[in-house]
Amino acid sequence: MTSTTQTVLNRRDVLSAIRYGATIWVVATGLLATLGSVLIPEAGSWGGVFLIVGFAVLALDLAVVTYLLYRRTRNDSITLRLLFGTVTAATGLLLDAVVYAVAVARYPFLSENQQGPVAFLLLFAYGFLLIAPHLVSKKPE
């Protein structure tokens, strides 16, 4: 006999995911604003590609840990994973859209040669935010 548990999500779950997404965005944007000019490579180097992929993997690790914190008081389900991934990624994307609008389509504090690599990093990181909850082991019952 199998038991099925239905996860009922509510407004609190969505608002909590928005808070997690905003927190991740603040940390990541703070790092880019303070250390980005040193850490983000110039466009055109293969070493830079590997460095960006490494940063994106760190973003994946952060997203996995964040999902584990988020689900502590909730029943793990595909619905919860989808909610967390999409809401945290959407929150960051919306906040980055504001940054790009205010900064006239340039990521602040970075040179022209760093704009492409930071866009590459952001795409990787947001993709990882979407899939990170699905890489976590099922919560023991």
C-alpha positions in Angstrom: 0.0 0.0 0.0 1.4 3.4 -0.9 0.6 6.6 0.8 0.3 9.8 -1.1 0.7 13.1 0.5 -0.7 16.1 -1.2 1.2 19.3 -0.7 -1.0 22.4 -0.3 0.9 25.5 -1.1 -0.2 28.9 0.0 0.6 32.5 -0.2 3.1 32.1 2.6 5.1 29.6 0.6 5.3 32.0 -2.4 6.2 35.0 -0.3 8.9 32.9 1.5 10.3 31.8 -1.9 10.4 35.5 -3.0 12.3 36.4 0.1 14.8 33.6 -0.5 15.2 34.7 -4.2 15.7 38.3 -3.1 18.3 37.3 -0.5 20.2 35.2 -3.0 20.1 38.1 -5.5 21.3 40.6 -2.8 24.3 38.4 -1.9 25.2 37.7 -5.6 24.8 41.3 -6.7 26.7 42.5 -3.7 29.6 40.2 -4.7 29.4 41.3 -8.3 29.3 45.0 -7.3 32.3 44.7 -4.9 34.5 42.0 -6.5 33.1 41.6 -10.0 35.7 43.8 -11.7 38.4 41.5 -10.3 36.6 38.1 -10.5 34.7 38.3 -13.8 37.2 37.6 -16.7 37.4 39.6 -19.9 35.6 38.2 -22.9 37.4 35.9 -25.2 39.4 33.5 -23.0 38.8 29.8 -22.5 40.1 30.1 -19.0 37.4 32.7 -18.4 34.7 30.2 -19.6 35.9 27.7 -17.1 36.0 30.3 -14.4 32.4 31.4 -15.1 31.2 27.7 -15.1 33.0 27.3 -11.7 31.2 30.4 -10.4 27.9 29.0 -11.7 28.5 25.7 -10.0 29.0 27.6 -6.7 25.6 29.3 -7.5 24.1 25.8 -7.9 25.5 24.8 -4.5 24.1 27.9 -2.9 20.7 27.2 -4.5 20.7 23.6 -3.3 21.5 24.7 0.3 18.9 27.4 0.1 16.2 24.9 -1.0 17.2 22.6 1.8 16.6 25.5 4.2 13.3 26.4 2.5 11.8 22.9 2.8 12.7 22.3 6.5 9.2 23.0 7.6 7.4 21.9 4.5 6.5 18.6 2.9 8.9 18.0 0.0 7.0 17.6 -3.3 7.5 18.2 -7.0 5.1 21.2 -6.6 7.2 22.7 -3.8 10.4 22.2 -5.9 8.8 23.8 -9.0 7.5 26.7 -6.9 10.8 27.4 -5.3 12.9 27.1 -8.5 10.6 29.3 -10.5 9.9 31.9 -7.9 13.5 32.4 -6.8 14.7 32.6 -10.4 11.9 35.0 -11.4 12.7 37.2 -8.4 16.3 37.5 -9.4 15.5 38.0 -13.1 13.1 40.8 -12.2 15.6 42.5 -9.9 18.4 42.2 -12.6 16.0 43.7 -15.1 15.7 46.8 -12.9 19.5 46.9 -12.6 19.9 46.8 -16.3 17.2 49.4 -16.9 18.8 51.8 -14.4 22.3 51.2 -15.6 21.4 51.7 -19.2 21.8 48.0 -20.3 25.2 47.5 -18.7 26.0 45.6 -15.6 27.4 48.3 -13.2 31.0 48.4 -12.1 32.1 46.1 -15.0 34.1 47.0 -18.1 32.7 46.6 -21.6 34.8 43.4 -22.0 33.2 41.9 -18.9 29.6 42.5 -20.0 29.4 39.3 -22.0 30.9 37.0 -19.4 28.6 38.4 -16.6 25.6 37.8 -18.9 26.9 34.2 -19.4 27.2 33.8 -15.6 23.7 35.1 -14.9 22.2 32.8 -17.5 24.0 29.8 -16.0 23.1 30.8 -12.4 19.4 31.4 -13.1 19.2 28.0 -15.0 20.8 26.4 -11.9 18.3 28.1 -9.6 15.5 26.5 -11.6 16.9 22.9 -11.5 18.6 23.0 -8.0 15.5 21.8 -6.0 15.2 18.8 -8.3 18.8 17.7 -7.6 18.1 17.4 -3.8 17.4 14.0 -2.3 13.8 13.3 -1.2 13.2 14.3 2.3 13.0 11.3 4.6 9.6 10.7 6.1 
